[in-house]
Amino acid sequence: MPKPRYAQVSLEATPYYHCISRCVRRAYLCGIDINTGESFEHRRQWLEDKLLETGGIFALDICAYAIMSNHYHVVLHINKTQAQAWCLDEVIHRWHQLFTGNVLSQRHCQGKPLSKAEQNTLKKMVETWRKRLMDISWFMRVINENIARQANAEDQCSGRFWEGRYKSQALLDEAALAACMAYVDLNPIRASIARTPETADHTSIKQRIQRALNSSHPQNKNQQARHLFPFVGNPRKNMPQGLPFKLNDYIELVEWTGRQLQEGKRGKINTDLPPILHRLNFESENWLYLSQHFESKLKGLVGSVIKLKHACKQLGYKRTVCKQSCEQFFP
């Protein structure tokens, strides 16, 4: 029997998750309807703006994203440390950017006195909001409801816009994280919407490349893109919070992978592999296969078998799920 959504997330196993949300039937998120010729391209910007804006409110860092014609991908990092550091006023301020709150929170913001019982009630409510502000389900709900309302209003219709709940994958180690991020960033290239990562509109990789190239001073060449979880280099002692890779290494990896996908010739793999593949112990054939089939070939939990067993234990599974596919691609 399937587990509820909340039972599929374990911060003890991993803080990284890949989420996908798709439109129903022939509903268009973006792109051009081939039957009517009507363009919905402007909706890409709706979603990109809402995604980045909401990420700045939640304790969820955006690692990668790609907005396609009838679905979108986002790789999220649950920032528990950030959420726990927020004071009561900070939590209320962030929650009020999304919802109206309640009578007590409104009175608190207006500076009106609260009784001790009311203060205790407000504190309990704030702790609930704190948990919701680091909850992937609430994050996806806020984004999808907003886009659905705008799209339905524009189409002058009502009813379901998204295909039920979002789909998610837990990324259990660095190899799974890197493979998933590259898979997401290369979506427009696989779909022949863009030829290179730097021209792939409404993707995180384009933002990262542009920010790196547009830095005004040579010493700031690797300046990080705003609103995105930063790259902080390879794992080490006293490591700051961020993605465990070098920005240049990741950009080189995505560029290299994109070139292989464009060539489309099996057995013609460039022998000059990016250093990050060596560090992650990735076979080039496995890497290229996952860069095209990550979503379809890997389900639920993704990573090495050791990490997989630990995650299953944390989630209360009675057996090790997804073992065969993880053994194949993450030895």
N, C-alpha and C positions, 0 to 999 in steps of 0.2 A: 504494500500500500504506500503511495507517495507520501513523503513527509511535507508538512506545511512549510511555506516559504521561510519563516523565521527560523525554523529548525535546520535549514540548509546553510546558514551562515555561522561560522565559528571564528572569532577573532584569535583564539588560541591556535587555530590551524593556519589561517592566513588573513591578512587585511585586504587582499586584492581580489576583485571580482569583475568579470566581463559580463555586461548586460546587453541584451538585444531586444528591441521593441519593433514590431511590424504592424502595418496597417491591415485592416480587414479587406477581403475581396479585392475590388479594383479601386479602393480609395487611394488617392495619391497624396503622399506626404510632400513630395517635391517632383521635379521633372515635368515632362510633357505627356499628356494623355494622347496616346497614338490614335484613339478612336475619334476624339473631338478636336484634337489639336490645341486644346487649352493648356496654358503653361502654369505650373505651380512652383516655379523655381524660387519665387520669393519666400516660400515656406521654409527653405533651407536656412535662411537667415533668421527667421522666427526661432527655429529650433536651436541653432547654434547660440544665439543670444541668450535664450532661456536656459540652455544647458550651462553656459559659463556663469551666468548670473546666479542660478540656483546653487551651483557648486561653491560660490563664494559665501553663501548663507549657511549651508550645511557643513558639518565636519566631515566632508567627503572630498577628497582631492581627485581631480580629473587627470588621469595618466595619458589617455588616448581617446580619440573619438573620430567617427566618420559618419556623415549624414548622406544617405543614399536616397533613391527615388521613392521607395515604399517601406524603408526601415532605417534604423540607425543603431550604431554600436557605441558603447562607452565603457572604458576600463576605469574602475574606481578604486581608490584607496580609502579605507575607513580610518579616519584620524581620531582614534579614541583619546589620545593625549591632549589634543586640541579641545575636544568637547569637555573633558574633565576639568580643564583649566578655566573654562568660562565661569564668570560669576553669575549670580542670579539675574542682574540687570542685563548682562550680555545675552543670556539665553532668551529672555523676554523680548529684547530688541530684535534678535534674529527671527524669533517665532512670529512677531508682529509684522515682519516683512512678507510673511507668507499667509498668515491667517489673522483674524481679529483678536484672538486670545479669548479671555473671559472678563467678567465684570471686575474681578479682583486684580488681574494684571493691568486692565485699563486704569483702574483707580490708582494703582501703584505708580504707573507712568505719569499720572497727573499730579503726583505728590500728595495725594489724599491719605490720611492716616488709616491704618488697618488694625483691627484688634489682634491679639495674640493668636486666637483661633484662626482668624482669616490669614494671618501671616504663615501659619503652619500649613494651612490648606494650599496657599499659593506656592510654598516651597515644594510640596509634594507634586503639584501640577508642573512646576518648572523642571523637576527631575524627570517627569514623563516626557516633557518636551525635549529635554537634553538627549534622552535616548532616541527619540524620533529624529532629531537632527543629525544623528549618525546612523540612521537606518536607511538602507538602500531602497526598500519598498516605499517608504515615504518620499524619498528623493524622486523615484521614477513616477510616483503618483502625481506629485506636484507638476512635473514637466509634462507628462502625458495629458493630464486634465486640461492644462492651460492651452496646449496646442490643439487638442480636440475641440475645445470651445471655439477657438479662433477659426479653425478650419470649417466647422459646422456652420458658424455664423456666415462665413464667406460663401459657403456652398448653399446656404439657405435651406438647411436640412437638420435633422436631429438623429440621434441614435449612435451606435458604437462606431468609433473611428479606429481604435487600436484593437489588435488581435488578442483579446484577453489580457492575461498577465504577461509581464516581460519574461524572457528566458535568461538564465544566468549560469555562469561557470566560475567555480572557485579556482584561482591560480595559486598553486601551493608552493612554488619555488621560483627562482630567478629565471630558469630556462622557460618555464611555462609563461611567466610574465612577459619576457622578451618576445617569445613566439606569438603570443596573443596580441601584444601591442603592434607588432609589425603586420600581423594579419589585418588588424583594424585599419592601420594607416594606409595599407596598400589596397583597400577595397576599391577605390575609384580606378586604379590601374588595372586590376583584374576585370573590372566591368567596362574597360576601354573608354571611361569618361575622361581620364587624364593620361598623359604619356609619362610624366615624371612626378615624383612626390611633391616637388616645389610648386607644381601647377595644379595639384589636387585640391580644389576649393572645398571649404567646410570640413577640413580635417585638421587634426592636431599636428601632424608632421609638417604641414605647410606653415602653420603658425610658428613652430619651433625653428624651421629653416629661415623664414623671413626675419625673425627676431635676431638670429645669429648673424645673418648677413647685413642687417640694417644697423647693427651697433656702430655708433659713431667713432669709437676709439678702438684701435687694434687690440688693446689688452682686454677689451670687453667682447671679443668676438663670440664667446660662448654664452653671452647673456641669455638668461632663461626667459621663455615666453610667459607673459602675464596670464593668470587664471589657470595655469597648468602646473601639475606637480613637477618640481624641478628634478633634474638629474644631478646626483651628488658624487658620482664616481664609484669605483669598485669598492666592495665591502672592506672595512678596516676598523680599527679601534676608534672610539669616540666619533663615530660616523654621524653626520647630521641627518635629519629626516629628509628622505627623498628617494628617488628611484636609484637602485644600486648599479648604475651603469654610467659611463662617461657620455656626455651629449654627443660629442664628435663620433664616438664609436657607434652609437645607435643610429645617427643620421647616415653614416657610411654603410651600416648594415642594411637599412631600408633602401638606400640608393642601389646597393649591389643586388639585393633581392628583386627590386623593381626591374632592373636590367635583365635578370634571368627570366622573369615572367614575360617581359616584352619579347625576348628572343624566341621563347616557346620551343626550344629545341632540346630534347632529352639527350643526355650524354655530352652536352657542350658546356658544362659548368666551368666557369672561370676558376682556375686553380688558386688564384690570389684571394683566398678567403678573408673576410673581415676578422680582426683579432677577437672580437666578442664571441664568435662561434667557437673558437678554440677554448676560450675561458669557460664557456657554458658546456663544453664537451658535446657539441652538436655535430652530427654527420650532415654534410651539405645536402644530401638527397632527402633526409628527413626534414631538414629545415625548409627546403623549397616546397616539399609536399604539404607541410603544415601551414605555410604561408598562403596556400590556396584552399586548404580543407580543414582548418582549425576548428571551425564551428560544427561541421558535419561529422567529423571523425572522432571528436572528443566530447564527452558528455559530463556534465555535473562537476566532477573533481578532476583537476588536471595537474600533473606533476610527477616527480619520481615516486617509485613504489614506497620508499621509506616515508616520504611526506604524505603519501596517500593513506598509508596505514595509520599514521598519527591523526590525520584529519578524520578518518572514519571513526576512530576511537573517541575523539572530541565531540563528534556529532551523534554518537550513540548508535552507530550502525552495527548490526550483528555480524556483518561480513564485509570484506574489502570490495567495494564497488569500483567499477571503471578500471580494474586492474589490467586487463588484457591490452587495452589501447595505451595506457600509461607505460607499460613494459615495452611496448613496441617503439614508442617515440621518445621516451625519457628514461633510457637505461641507467 
